[in-house]
Amino acid sequence: MERSPKFGQPSAHHDQGFGGHLVRDTNPEHAYEATRMPTGDLPRMFALVQEFYEDDEGEEDVESFTEVVAYGLALPGGTVATVAANGSEFGRWTSAHNAARRLHTDLVWLGDGDTNPTP
């Protein structure tokens, strides 16, 4: 359980598994490995985007622009969570590709690597 700290005071953490004492390991290598333990993978960030077209009545050039609809986090187990770009809605999905299909958007992976995994 975490309580909101008052200004200038640290938050109070309680973990019943350790008798109410928080065990902190500040070694970054251990923290990195701990996040990879369940499946060997790290969560991945993505965006769901839509492309819109603007046609100025009869002109040959059609302008397009892309808008971010939602941001998401793909968890190592495969499920994903999304939040609308304006912060108003949350979603939970079986995969990033499923979220994109259901929301009629394109999937863009963010961060390291240029590859987009297939469904």
Secondary structure, 3 states (H helix, E strand, C coil): CECCCCCCCCCCECCHHHCCCCCCCCCHHHHHHHHHCCCCCCCEEEEEEEEEEEECCCCCCEEEEEEEEEEEEECCCCCEEEEECCCCCEEEECCHHHHHHHCCCEEEECCCCCCCCCC
